[in-house]
Amino acid sequence: MNKKKLSHSGLQSSVTSVMAALLCIVIGMAVGFLVLLAINPAHAWGDGFVRIIKGGFHDAPYGVGKELANAAPLVMTGLSVGFAFKTGLFNIGAAGQYVIGAGASLYCALGFGLPWYVCLLAAIAAGAVLGAISGLLKAYRNVNEVISCIMLNWISLYLVNALLSQVKETASPYTFTLSSTNPDAILPSLGLGALFSDNQYVTIAIPLTVIVAVGIWVLLEKTKLGYELRATGCNKFAAKYCGMKEKRNIILTMAIAGGLAGMGAATLFLTGFEQWQVTQSAVPAMGFNGIAAAFLGGLNPMGTVLASFFIQHITAGGAYVDKSMYCAQISDLISAIIIYLCGFVLFMKHAMNNSIAKREEKAALKSKASAGQAAGNGKGGDRV
């Protein structure tokens, strides 16, 4: 009986999460359409909204492959944020861990000439170390992880800029291209690119991110370590009382989250899709977009994968909006509105759960009242 109740509760929670995410998406798309309508009513549908919805399918299959290549790092940063949040920590430092991962992977590739798998491991290790620093500060000095992560984001950016200045092109602020400097550092395609009109940026990064997502789900839901990490996040004092190593668990949580974000950078930069600009003064948005992907996905690893692909699809679609009808920034505005509303998924889920709970409570009271009335009528009949 209890197992059936737990199963029903888990199914209801999953359905509510999906419905909340879909509701936020619909509201975001509706608000975006209203913005297009306000700017240029005559072309809001065909030259604006439809192009955004179509996304990379404007140039399929090559455009779809490009979407997938861009979605891989977003999946990893989303997993980073979601993993930490499920264990009671807010990893706003995913952006800095992403940056340090990019720096480690590119320097190993361009500075040391190492193969792709070593560069990938270097990115994971660098992100894990940065995450562990925040974990150490949280565990031993009770420094809020949000504050330490924000500080480390900027330290990471300028550190990576200085490091990659050693491997940049002479006449430009961009790092050397992998294809001309060290082709062995490019992630292998294994024939996946052929499925998308020989898109060279479609690599094993895409299946790797899905495998990692499955691994994170198994770790959190099916292992003793995952249970301890979640328990520590809920209440570290109770976890300590139960014999768990709460300090170790906090550090390990942030280290894993950092490693995921660092790997995300490698899945993008080791495809050769982008070069690092050593003069940039803003932290890449990929880490912060991972927050939206994690919440839109209901903090579920597989949900995060789907949410990341959706966000990237909308972002790619924005680039196809007719610039003669709308300003160049309109695509970013629409994408930002949708991503912003993605942050309300948990609020929507909470509101929907409250509504369901109230309906169930009313039904239970009504049922109890009916049963009481029936019992009273039965007793009255016996007296006669």
N, C-alpha and C positions, 0 to 999 in steps of 0.2 A: 504493500500500500504506500509506504513512504517512498519507495523507489519510483512508483508511478507519479507521485506528487512532485518529486524532484525532477523527473523527466519532463513532466508537463510544465513546470516552472522554467526549466532551461529552454524548452522549445518556445515558450511565451516570450522569454527575454530575447531570444534570437530574432523572433518575428518582430518584436517591438523595435529592436535595433535597426533592422532593415527598413521598417516603415518610417522610423524617425529620419534615417539617412535619406530616403526617397523624398520625404516631405521637405527636407532642407534643400535638396537639389531642385525640386519643383519651384519652391519659393525663390531660390536664387536665380533660376532661369527666368521666372516671371518678372522679377525686379530688373534683371538685365534687359529683357525685352522692352520694359517700360522706359528704360534709359535710352535705348535705341529709338523708341517711338517719340520720345521728347526731343531728340536731336534732329531726326529726319524721318517724319512719319511715312512719307511715300515709299521709302526703301528699307524700312525697319525689318520687314519680314524676309524678303528674298535676298537682298544684298547684305543683310546683317545677321539676323537670328539664325537663318537656315545655314549660312556658311559656318557659323560657330558650332552648331550642332553636328554638322558633317565632319568637321575636324580634318584629320589626316586622310580621310577617304576622298578628298578633293584630288589627291595625287596618289591614289592607291595603285599598286600595293607599296610603292616606295615610301609614300608619306606615312603609311601605317607603321612601317618598319622604323621610320624616324621617331614616331610617337613612342614606340616600345623602347627604343634606345634611351629616350629622355625620361621614360617612366621608371626605368631600373633604379637610378639613384634616389628618386622620390620614394619608391617602395622601401628602400633601405633606411632612409631618414625617418620615414613614417614608422617602421618597425622599431627603430631606436627610441623614438618618443613613446610609442605605445608600450614597449617592453618596460621602460622605466615607470610609466604611469601605472601599469598593472601591479607594480611592486611598490607603489606609494611614493614615487619620486617624479619630479617634473624636470625632464631633461631638455631644458631650453638651450643647452649647449650643443645640441646636435649640429648646429651651424658651424661652430668652431671645430668640432670633431670631424666634420665633413671637410673643412678647410685643411686641417692638419693631415687628414688622409690623402687629400689631393697633393699636398706638398711632399709627403713621404713617397707616394707612388711615382710621381713625376721625377723626383730627384733620383730615385733608384733607377728609373728607366733612362733618363737623360744624362745624369751625372756619373752613374756607375755602370750603365749599359747592361742591367740585369734583365732576365726574362720576365714574362708577364706574371707568372705565379708567385715569384719572389716579391715583385712590386705590389701585388694584391695583398700578400701577407704583411708587407711593410705598412700598407695603409691601414689594415685592421689593427695591427699592433700599435701604431701611432695614435689612432682614435681611442683604443682601449686605455692607453697610458693617460691620455688627456682626461678621459672620463673617470679613471681611477683617482686622479688628483682631486676632482670634485667630491668623489666618494670618500676619500681620506679626510678631507676637510669637514664633511658632513658627519662622519662616524666618530672622529676623535675631537673635533672642536665645535661640533654642532653648527657649522656655518651653513646657512641656507644654500641649497644647491643651485637655486635660481641666480643668486648673486654671484657665486663663484663661477658659474657657467657663463654668465654674461661677460664677466671680466676676461675669462679665458678665450671667449670668442674673438675679442679684439687682439689679445696677445697672439693668438694663433694666426690671425690674418697678417699682421705685420711681420711675424716671424717667417711665415711661408713666403711672403713677398721678398724678404731679404734673402732667403735661401734660394729661391728659384731665379733670382737675379743672376745667379752664377751660370744658369743654363738657358738664358734667353737669347733671342735673335739680336744682332747688333743694331739694326736699324729700327727695331720696333720693341714695344714693351711686352711682347708675347714670348712664351717659351718656344723652344724648337719643336718642330712637328715630329711625332713619333715615327711616322712612315719614312721620313728621310734620315732620321738619326738612329733609331733603334726599332726596326720593325718587329723584332722578337718580343718587344714589350706590349704589343697590341694583343688584346684578348682574341683568342681564336673564334672563328665563326662556326666551324663544324657544319658548314653547308646551310646554316640558317639564313644567311644573307640572300641566297639564291631564291628563297621563298618570297622575297620582297624586292624583286627586280634588281638583284645583285647589290643590295644596299650594304655597303661595307661596315656600317656602324651597328648592324644587327649581329650581336655576338652571343657567346655563352652567358653573358651578364644577365640576360632575361631569364633563362631557366634557373640560373644560380640564385637569383633573388626569390623565386618561387620556392625553391628547395629550402632556402634559409627561413622563409616564412613558415613553412611546415615544421621545420626544426624548432623554431621559437614556440610554436603552438604546443608541440610535444613537450618541450622543456617546461613550459608554464603549467600545463594541465595534466601531464601524465608522469611527472617525475617527483621524487622526494625533494630534490634541490629546488625545483620550481615552487613547490608548496612552501618551503622554508623562505624563499625570497618573497613570496606574496604575503606570508604570515608576518615577516619582519616589516614589510611595507604597511600592513594594517596597524600593527602595534609592536614597536621594537622592544618595549619593556616586557610585554607578555611573551614575545618570542624568546627573550633572554631567560625569563622565568621557566620556560619549557625546555631550556637547555640548548637553544639554538645560538649560534655565533652571530649575533646581530650586526656587529661591526664589520665582520667579514662579508656578510650578505649585502650590506649597503655598498661596500666598495666593489664587490663582484657585480652587483646590478649595474652600477655606473660604468664599470669597465666593459661589460657586455654591450650596453647601450652605445658606448663610445666606439667600440669595434664595429658595430653595425653601421653607424654613420660614416666611419672611415672607409669601410668597404663600399659604401654608396658612392663616394667620390671616385674610387678606383673603377667602378663599373661605368663611369662616364668618361673620365680622362684617359683611361687605358684603351678606349675604343678609337681615340684620335678625333673624336667629334668636336672637342673644344681644346683650346690652348689656354694656359693660365696667363692672365694679365697681371704683371708684377706691380703695376701702378694703381691698381684698384683700391679704393678706400672704403668700400662697403662690403660687409659680409655677404656672401652669396645667399640668395633667397631660398635655395633648395632645402636648407636645414629648417627654416621657419615654415615652409610649405609642408614639410613632413608632419608638423603639428596638425594641420588641417586634414591631411590624409589619414592620420591615426584616428582622429575623432570622427571623421566621416565614415571610416571603416568600423566604428563602434568599438575601437580598441581591440579588435580581433585581428590576428595576423593575416588571415586570408581576406578579411574585409578590407584591411589596409592595402592589400595588393590591388583589389578591384577599385578602391577609391583612388589610388594613385594613377591607375590607367585612365579613370574618368577625368580627373583634374588635368592630366597632361593632354587628354583628348580635347577638352574645352580650351586649354591654353593654345594648342596647335590650331584649333579652329579659328581663334581670334585673329591669327595672322592672315587669314584669307578674307577678312572683312574688306569690302571695297573702300580703299583709302580716298577715292575721289568723292565718296559720299560721307565718310566719317574721318575724323582725325586719326593719326597713327596710334595715339594712346588709347583709343576706344576699346581695343581688344584686351589690353591690360586692365582697363577699368571693369569690363564685364567679368573677366576671369577673377579679379580681386573681389568683386561682389559675391560671386558664387563661393569662392574659397572662404570669405569672411563668414558667410552664413553656415558653412560646414562646421564652424566652431560651436554652433547651437545644437548639434546633434544630441549631446548628453542632456541638454535642457529639454529638448523635445521628447526624448526617451523618458525622462523623469515625469514630465507632464502626462504622457500617454500611460505610463505605469500607474500613476495616481488615479487617472480616470478609470482604468480597468479595475483597480483595487476597490474604488468606491462602488462601481457597478456590481462587482462580486459580493461586496458587503451588503448592499441593498437586497440582492437576490437571496443571500443567505438568511437575512432577517425576515424576508417575506416568506421564505420556505419554512423557517422555524415557526413563524406565526401561524401559517396554514396548518402545520403539523400539530401545533398546540390546540388550534380550534377543532381539528378533526378528532383529536384525543378527547376533548371536552364533550363533543357531540356523542362520541361512543359511550362515555360513562353515563351520560344522561339517558341514553337508550336502555342501558342495563337496569337502571332504577325502575323504569316503567315495566 
